[in-house]
Amino acid sequence: MRIKRQEPKLKVALPYTATQANRALPLVRRIVADLVDHYRHWEDAVRQVDLTSHDNALENTEAERWQRETQRLAAEIDGCVRELTELGVEVRGIDVGLVDFPGTLDGRAVYFCWMLGESAVTHWHEYDTGFSNRQPLPLGALAPLG
C-alpha cells in the first residue's frame, strides 16, 4: 500500500535550474523509489497472472486475485507518475527510475537528467537527445544548496 506523502507542494518556477532540480530531489527521489518498487511488484504480479490463468476454477480464482493486484499496482504507478508530473518532472524509465527535469542551461532549453541511485542531479542533455547523450553539468551550474 502506498504511503501518502504529506509534504507541502513544492513551489518551483519552471523551467528548472540545476540548483532547483537538486532542491526538489529529496521529494522526487522518494516518489521515484516508490515508482520503481511498484513497477517491480507489478511485473511480478503480471507473471503470476500468466502462470495461474487456466481453465481450472480454483486456478482462475488465483488468477483473478493476481489480476486485481496488477490493477492495484498499476493505479499506484499512475499515482507516482502523476505526482512527478505535477512537479514538472518527466518520467523516462520506470524500470530504472530515470527522470528528466525540463530546464535551462546557459539560456538553452535542456533536460537535467537524474536516475535513482545517483546522489544528485549532475548531468544534462538536449531536448532531442536522451540518456545516452547526457553530459556532466559545467562547473558553476550549481549554486550552493545551503
C-alpha positions as CSV (number, residue, x, y, z in Angstrom):
1,M,0.0,0.0,0.0
2,R,1.3,3.4,-0.9
3,I,2.1,5.9,1.9
4,K,0.6,9.3,1.2
5,R,3.2,12.0,1.3
6,Q,2.1,15.0,3.4
7,E,4.8,17.4,2.3
8,P,3.6,20.8,1.2
9,K,3.5,21.3,-2.6
10,L,7.0,22.1,-3.9
11,K,6.9,25.6,-5.3
12,V,9.3,25.9,-8.3
13,A,9.2,28.2,-11.2
14,L,9.5,26.1,-14.4
15,P,11.7,25.6,-16.2
16,Y,14.1,24.2,-13.5
17,T,17.6,25.4,-12.9
18,A,20.2,22.8,-11.9
19,T,20.0,24.1,-8.4
20,Q,16.2,23.9,-8.3
21,A,16.3,20.3,-9.6
22,N,18.6,19.4,-6.8
23,R,16.4,21.1,-4.2
24,A,13.5,19.1,-5.5
25,L,15.5,15.9,-5.4
26,P,14.6,14.7,-1.9
27,L,10.9,14.6,-2.7
28,V,11.5,13.3,-6.3
29,R,13.8,10.6,-5.0
30,R,11.1,9.3,-2.6
31,I,8.4,9.3,-5.4
32,V,10.8,7.6,-7.9
33,A,11.8,4.9,-5.4
34,D,8.1,4.1,-4.8
35,L,7.5,4.1,-8.6
36,V,10.3,1.6,-9.2
37,D,9.2,-0.6,-6.3
38,H,5.6,-0.6,-7.5
39,Y,6.7,-1.4,-11.1
40,R,8.8,-4.4,-10.0
41,H,5.9,-5.8,-8.0
42,W,3.6,-5.1,-10.9
43,E,5.9,-7.1,-13.2
44,D,5.8,-10.0,-10.7
45,A,2.0,-9.9,-10.5
46,V,1.7,-9.9,-14.3
47,R,3.8,-13.0,-14.4
48,Q,1.6,-14.6,-11.7
49,V,-1.5,-13.8,-13.8
50,D,0.1,-15.6,-16.7
51,L,1.1,-18.6,-14.6
52,T,-2.3,-19.0,-12.9
53,S,-4.6,-18.4,-16.0
54,H,-6.0,-21.8,-16.7
55,D,-9.4,-23.4,-17.1
56,N,-9.5,-24.9,-13.6
57,A,-11.9,-22.8,-11.4
58,L,-9.5,-22.9,-8.4
59,E,-6.7,-21.6,-10.6
60,N,-9.0,-18.9,-12.1
61,T,-9.7,-17.6,-8.6
62,E,-6.0,-17.3,-8.1
63,A,-5.6,-15.6,-11.4
64,E,-8.3,-13.2,-10.6
65,R,-6.6,-12.3,-7.3
66,W,-3.4,-11.6,-9.2
67,Q,-5.3,-9.6,-11.8
68,R,-6.7,-7.4,-9.0
69,E,-3.2,-7.0,-7.6
70,T,-1.9,-5.9,-11.1
71,Q,-4.7,-3.3,-11.3
72,R,-4.0,-2.0,-7.8
73,L,-0.3,-1.7,-8.6
74,A,-1.0,0.0,-11.9
75,A,-3.0,2.6,-10.0
76,E,-0.1,3.1,-7.6
77,I,2.3,3.5,-10.6
78,D,-0.1,6.0,-12.2
79,G,-0.3,8.0,-8.9
80,C,3.5,8.2,-8.7
81,V,3.8,9.4,-12.4
82,R,1.0,12.0,-11.7
83,E,2.9,13.3,-8.6
84,L,6.1,13.7,-10.7
85,T,4.2,15.4,-13.5
86,E,2.7,17.8,-11.0
87,L,6.3,18.7,-10.1
88,G,7.1,19.3,-13.7
89,V,9.3,16.1,-13.8
90,E,9.1,13.8,-16.8
91,V,9.4,10.0,-16.3
92,R,11.7,8.4,-18.9
93,G,12.4,4.9,-17.4
94,I,10.0,3.4,-14.9
95,D,12.1,0.3,-14.5
96,V,15.3,2.1,-13.5
97,G,13.9,5.3,-12.1
98,L,15.1,7.7,-14.9
99,V,13.6,11.2,-14.9
100,D,14.2,14.5,-16.6
101,F,13.7,18.0,-15.2
102,P,12.9,20.4,-18.0
103,G,15.3,23.3,-17.6
104,T,17.5,26.0,-18.9
105,L,21.3,26.0,-19.1
106,D,23.2,29.0,-20.5
107,G,19.9,30.2,-22.0
108,R,19.2,27.0,-23.8
109,A,16.2,24.6,-23.1
110,V,17.6,21.3,-21.8
111,Y,16.7,18.4,-19.6
112,F,18.5,17.9,-16.3
113,C,18.8,14.1,-16.1
114,W,18.7,12.0,-12.9
115,M,18.4,8.3,-12.2
116,L,17.6,6.5,-8.9
117,G,20.8,5.7,-7.1
118,E,22.6,8.9,-8.2
119,S,23.3,11.3,-5.3
120,A,22.5,14.5,-7.1
121,V,21.4,15.9,-10.5
122,T,24.8,16.3,-12.2
123,H,24.0,15.7,-15.9
124,W,22.0,17.3,-18.6
125,H,21.1,16.6,-22.3
126,E,19.4,18.4,-25.2
127,Y,15.7,18.1,-25.7
128,D,16.1,16.0,-28.8
129,T,18.6,13.5,-27.2
130,G,18.4,11.2,-24.3
131,F,20.3,9.5,-21.5
132,S,23.0,8.1,-23.8
133,N,23.9,11.7,-24.8
134,R,23.9,13.2,-21.3
135,Q,26.8,15.4,-20.3
136,P,28.2,16.5,-16.9
137,L,26.9,19.9,-15.8
138,P,29.6,22.6,-16.3
139,L,31.3,23.9,-13.2
140,G,29.4,26.8,-11.8
141,A,26.0,25.5,-13.0
142,L,25.1,24.5,-9.4
143,A,24.7,27.2,-6.8
144,P,25.3,26.2,-3.2
145,L,22.3,24.4,-1.8
146,G,22.6,25.9,1.7
